[in-house]
Amino acid sequence: MGIVYQRKGDIPKAIESFQKALFHNSNFVMSRKSLGMILAEQKKLPEAASQLDVAGKTCIASPKGSWGNECPEVFYNLGLLYVKLKGQSKAVSAFRSCVESDQQGTTYGEKCREKLKIME
């Protein structure tokens, strides 16, 4: 439901729906990612990073590939947030996790490799 509300532009309802999903399953990567991205758009960067960080920890704890392309996207966006928050070591770690979780050779994996070349 959150995605539908988000596409319709009803952000408060989208946030409410994502939070309800997390109430039922706090490790639901897709809801955490979506909520984190909404918070980032609202310039609530620390809160956004917190949501994506939990999603990333869930990705790491889950069997590789179980979340599809969600994990590389989570780590890529987390890395970008840490760059904005001036957390270089955390950004590098997020981009590395992005590369490691990119089982399907997504564009996120490529973007993360490029960011790592620049940052290391």
C-alpha positions as a LaTeX table, in Angstrom:
\begin{tabular}{lrrr}
\hline
Residue & $x$ (\AA) & $y$ (\AA) & $z$ (\AA) \\
\hline
Met1 & 0.00 & 0.00 & 0.00 \\
Gly2 & 2.84 & 2.35 & 0.80 \\
Ile3 & 4.16 & 2.22 & $-2.74$ \\
Val4 & 0.70 & 2.99 & $-4.16$ \\
Tyr5 & 0.27 & 5.98 & $-1.85$ \\
Gln6 & 3.79 & 7.16 & $-2.68$ \\
Arg7 & 3.11 & 7.00 & $-6.43$ \\
Lys8 & $-0.13$ & 8.91 & $-5.92$ \\
Gly9 & 1.81 & 11.60 & $-4.06$ \\
Asp10 & 0.13 & 10.96 & $-0.70$ \\
Ile11 & 3.34 & 10.87 & 1.31 \\
Pro12 & 1.77 & 10.93 & 4.79 \\
Lys13 & $-0.32$ & 7.84 & 3.92 \\
Ala14 & 2.74 & 6.20 & 2.34 \\
Ile15 & 4.76 & 6.75 & 5.51 \\
Glu16 & 1.90 & 5.39 & 7.61 \\
Ser17 & 1.67 & 2.28 & 5.42 \\
Phe18 & 5.41 & 1.61 & 5.51 \\
Gln19 & 5.41 & 2.03 & 9.30 \\
Lys20 & 2.51 & $-0.40$ & 9.63 \\
Ala21 & 4.42 & $-2.95$ & 7.58 \\
Leu22 & 7.43 & $-2.49$ & 9.88 \\
Phe23 & 5.21 & $-2.95$ & 12.92 \\
His24 & 4.35 & $-6.41$ & 11.61 \\
Asn25 & 7.86 & $-7.23$ & 10.38 \\
Ser26 & 10.64 & $-4.89$ & 11.53 \\
Asn27 & 13.07 & $-6.57$ & 9.12 \\
Phe28 & 11.08 & $-5.90$ & 5.95 \\
Val29 & 13.82 & $-4.44$ & 3.76 \\
Met30 & 11.51 & $-2.97$ & 1.11 \\
Ser31 & 9.51 & $-0.90$ & 3.61 \\
Arg32 & 12.64 & 0.30 & 5.40 \\
Lys33 & 14.20 & 1.28 & 2.07 \\
Ser34 & 11.10 & 3.15 & 0.92 \\
Leu35 & 10.68 & 4.91 & 4.26 \\
Gly36 & 14.35 & 5.85 & 4.26 \\
Met37 & 14.12 & 7.31 & 0.77 \\
Ile38 & 11.06 & 9.39 & 1.69 \\
Leu39 & 12.90 & 10.73 & 4.73 \\
Ala40 & 15.90 & 11.57 & 2.54 \\
Glu41 & 13.65 & 13.49 & 0.15 \\
Gln42 & 12.33 & 15.39 & 3.17 \\
Lys43 & 15.95 & 16.29 & 4.07 \\
Lys44 & 15.77 & 14.23 & 7.27 \\
Leu45 & 19.13 & 12.68 & 6.52 \\
Pro46 & 20.05 & 11.13 & 9.90 \\
Glu47 & 16.61 & 9.50 & 10.15 \\
Ala48 & 16.86 & 8.28 & 6.56 \\
Ala49 & 20.31 & 6.83 & 7.20 \\
Ser50 & 18.97 & 5.06 & 10.29 \\
Gln51 & 16.21 & 3.36 & 8.27 \\
Leu52 & 18.61 & 2.32 & 5.51 \\
Asp53 & 21.18 & 1.15 & 8.05 \\
Val54 & 18.65 & $-1.25$ & 9.61 \\
Ala55 & 17.68 & $-2.46$ & 6.13 \\
Gly56 & 21.37 & $-3.01$ & 5.35 \\
Lys57 & 21.89 & $-5.01$ & 8.53 \\
Thr58 & 18.91 & $-7.16$ & 7.58 \\
Cys59 & 20.44 & $-7.68$ & 4.13 \\
Ile60 & 23.73 & $-8.79$ & 5.67 \\
Ala61 & 21.96 & $-11.19$ & 8.05 \\
Ser62 & 19.83 & $-12.71$ & 5.27 \\
Pro63 & 20.94 & $-15.34$ & 2.76 \\
Lys64 & 22.58 & $-13.71$ & $-0.26$ \\
Gly65 & 20.09 & $-12.84$ & $-2.95$ \\
Ser66 & 17.02 & $-13.34$ & $-0.77$ \\
Trp67 & 15.99 & $-9.70$ & $-1.17$ \\
Gly68 & 16.74 & $-9.54$ & $-4.91$ \\
Asn69 & 17.98 & $-6.15$ & $-6.05$ \\
Glu70 & 16.80 & $-4.41$ & $-2.90$ \\
Cys71 & 20.07 & $-4.78$ & $-0.98$ \\
Pro72 & 22.42 & $-3.22$ & $-3.54$ \\
Glu73 & 19.99 & $-0.30$ & $-3.82$ \\
Val74 & 19.80 & 0.05 & $-0.03$ \\
Phe75 & 23.58 & 0.12 & 0.33 \\
Tyr76 & 24.06 & 2.51 & $-2.59$ \\
Asn77 & 21.60 & 5.02 & $-1.16$ \\
Leu78 & 23.02 & 4.55 & 2.33 \\
Gly79 & 26.47 & 5.33 & 0.98 \\
Leu80 & 25.20 & 8.50 & $-0.68$ \\
Leu81 & 23.55 & 9.58 & 2.57 \\
Tyr82 & 26.75 & 9.02 & 4.52 \\
Val83 & 28.65 & 11.12 & 1.98 \\
Lys84 & 26.16 & 13.96 & 2.59 \\
Leu85 & 26.49 & 13.44 & 6.35 \\
Lys86 & 30.30 & 13.59 & 6.10 \\
Gly87 & 30.75 & 9.99 & 7.21 \\
Gln88 & 33.38 & 8.87 & 4.73 \\
Ser89 & 34.30 & 5.58 & 6.41 \\
Lys90 & 30.63 & 4.62 & 6.75 \\
Ala91 & 30.04 & 5.58 & 3.11 \\
Val92 & 32.94 & 3.39 & 1.96 \\
Ser93 & 31.60 & 0.51 & 4.05 \\
Ala94 & 28.12 & 0.91 & 2.54 \\
Phe95 & 29.50 & 0.98 & $-1.01$ \\
Arg96 & 31.55 & $-2.15$ & $-0.29$ \\
Ser97 & 28.46 & $-3.90$ & 1.04 \\
Cys98 & 26.64 & $-2.81$ & $-2.11$ \\
Val99 & 29.25 & $-4.51$ & $-4.29$ \\
Glu100 & 29.21 & $-7.66$ & $-2.14$ \\
Ser101 & 25.41 & $-7.91$ & $-2.21$ \\
Asp102 & 25.14 & $-7.33$ & $-5.97$ \\
Gln103 & 24.57 & $-10.93$ & $-7.03$ \\
Gln104 & 22.76 & $-10.05$ & $-10.26$ \\
Gly105 & 25.15 & $-7.45$ & $-11.67$ \\
Thr106 & 22.83 & $-4.47$ & $-11.26$ \\
Thr107 & 23.60 & $-0.88$ & $-12.11$ \\
Tyr108 & 23.79 & $-0.24$ & $-8.36$ \\
Gly109 & 26.78 & $-2.53$ & $-8.12$ \\
Glu110 & 28.47 & $-0.66$ & $-10.96$ \\
Lys111 & 27.70 & 2.71 & $-9.36$ \\
Cys112 & 29.11 & 1.49 & $-6.05$ \\
Arg113 & 32.32 & 0.31 & $-7.70$ \\
Glu114 & 32.70 & 3.75 & $-9.28$ \\
Lys115 & 32.14 & 5.49 & $-5.94$ \\
Leu116 & 34.71 & 3.23 & $-4.28$ \\
Lys117 & 37.32 & 4.08 & $-6.91$ \\
Ile118 & 36.83 & 7.76 & $-6.13$ \\
Met119 & 36.75 & 7.41 & $-2.35$ \\
Glu120 & 39.57 & 4.92 & $-1.73$ \\
\hline
\end{tabular}
